[in-house]
Amino acid sequence: MPGARVPGRTWTVRLTGHADHTVSVTCSTAACRMPHRSKDAASMRRFAAEHIKAHGRLAGARPHAACSCGSAQCALHEARVHCSGSSLLVLVHNPAVGQVWTLAEVCQTCARNIPHITILATAKPAVPAPAAPSAEQSAPRTAVPGGFSSPEAAPDPSPGRRRPHRPHRPNRSRG
């Protein structure tokens, strides 16, 4: 079915501290190779941020993706909303916490309700195949200037009509 939606994708990268004062990075994608534990928390934090951004660059937003937030009972935001709008690829990261990065395909409505997001990509709507013109179709209509609904209501677009030139007036001095 060409108009069917596919489930929205979600990736989570987590920085975890351990009792021996080391940190590790985990990714929800099992195929990802993560570095070994390290005592250098700053470099591990930078690795986690770059890792989730790499997922974003590779994934892109899909126009036929359903909102992953809606399928997770709106876990990314507090208010319940009705999912609608284009699919977006967003990065959710609260810098105050700084330990979890979530990359998700969500709808525009949910994105407005999610705190601490960065929109990485907007899905381009799928371009429908052009229909073959039928014999009974009339000639194509020309564009109507100014957004009017009918050519009859549009102003005369002739190039000869211009606003009259106003002569320069010198500033009046106050006396």
N, C-alpha and C positions, 0 to 999 in steps of 0.2 A: 504494500500500500504506500504510494508516494508521499502522502501527507502525514504519515504516522510519526509520532514523536518517539525518540529513544530516551532512555533514562539519562538524566544529567550526571556528570561525573564529579567525583570529589577526591581530592588528595589531601593528606594530612602529614605534615612533617613536625616532629616533636623533639625538643631538646630535653633530656632527662638527666638530673643530677644524681650522683651515687654517694654512698657513705664514705668511700675512699677519696672524696673530693675530685672525682673525675666526672666528665659529662659524656653522654652519648647522643647520637642523632638517630632517629628512626623515621622511616617513611612508610606510608600505608601501601605503597606499591612494593610487593614482595621482590620483584626483580631488581630493584635499586640496590646498589652496593653502597653501604655507608662506611665511613671511616671508623677505626677502632676508637675506644674510649680515649679521652685526652684530658689533661689537667688545664689545657688552654681553652677556657670557656668562650672567650671572645672569638677565637678562630672557628670554633664549632658553631657558634651563633651565626657567623658570617657564612659558613658552609651551608647551614640549614636554610638561610634566607636565599642564597643563590640556587640551592637545589630546588626549592619550590618554584622559583622564577623560571628555572630551566623547564620544569614540567609545563608551566604556563606558555612558554615560547613554543614548545613542541605540540601542545594540545590545541590551542586556538579555540575560539567559540564556534559551536556548531548551530546552524539555524534551526535544525529540527530537534534540538535537545530540550527535554522537559526540565523543569526547575528541580534541581537536586534538593533544594531547601524544602520545597513542598512535599517531596517524597520522604523527607526526614522529619515530618511534623514541625516544620519551621524552627528547627533547632538552632539556626544561626541568628535568629532574632526573637524578641519577646512577643510582639503583636502578631496575632493570626491575621493573615491576609489572603485574598484570592489571587493566585498566581496569574499574571498576565504580562504581556509585552515581549520584546525580543529577548533572546538568550544572551547573557553576558558571562564572561569568564572573570571572576573576581578573586582577589587575594584578601583574606581576612587575617589580620594580625594586630593584636592589641599590644602596642609597645610597652605599656605599663607591666604587662605580664611577661611578654617576650619569649615564651617557651613553646608556643604552638603557632604554626602557620597553616591555614586551610585555603586550598584552592578549590573553587567550586563553580559549576555552571548553574547560574540562577537566573530568574526572570527579573525584569526591570522593577516590578513592584516589590519583590523581596529585597532587591539590592538597596532600595531607598530606606529600608528598615533595618539594615545590618550595620552596626557600628564598626568603625575601624576597617573600612574596606578600601581597596584600590581596584578600579576597573582596569583589567589588562586587555580585554578584547570585547568587541561587540559583534554578534553574529550578523553577517550580511544575509538579508532575506534571499531565499532561493529564487532565482530568476525563472519564471515560467517560460516554457517553450513558446515562441510566437506562433499564434494560430495562422493558418493559411487564410488569406483574404478570400471571402466568398464573392460570388458574382453579383449578389444583390447589395453589397456594401457600397455606400456612396464614397465620393472622393474624401481623402483625409481632411479633417478640419484643421484650419490654421490656429495657431496659438492666439489666445485673446490677451491683449496687454492688460496689466493691472489686476488680474485675477477675476475679471467680470465673468458672470455665468453665461452670457450670450453675446455674440458679436454685435447685436443691435444696441446693447447697453454700453458698449465700450466707447471711449472718446475717440475722436478722429486722430489716428496715429501719424498723420502726415507730417513730414519733417519741416514743413514751412511754418508750422505753428510754434511760436516760441514766446516766452514771457517777455514783455516789453522791457527795454533797458531803462533803468532809472539813472538819471544823471547824478554825479557826485556832488554832494552838498558840503560846503566847508563847515567846520565846527563853529558854533556860535560862542562868542566869548561872553562871559558873564561880567556885567559892569557895575 
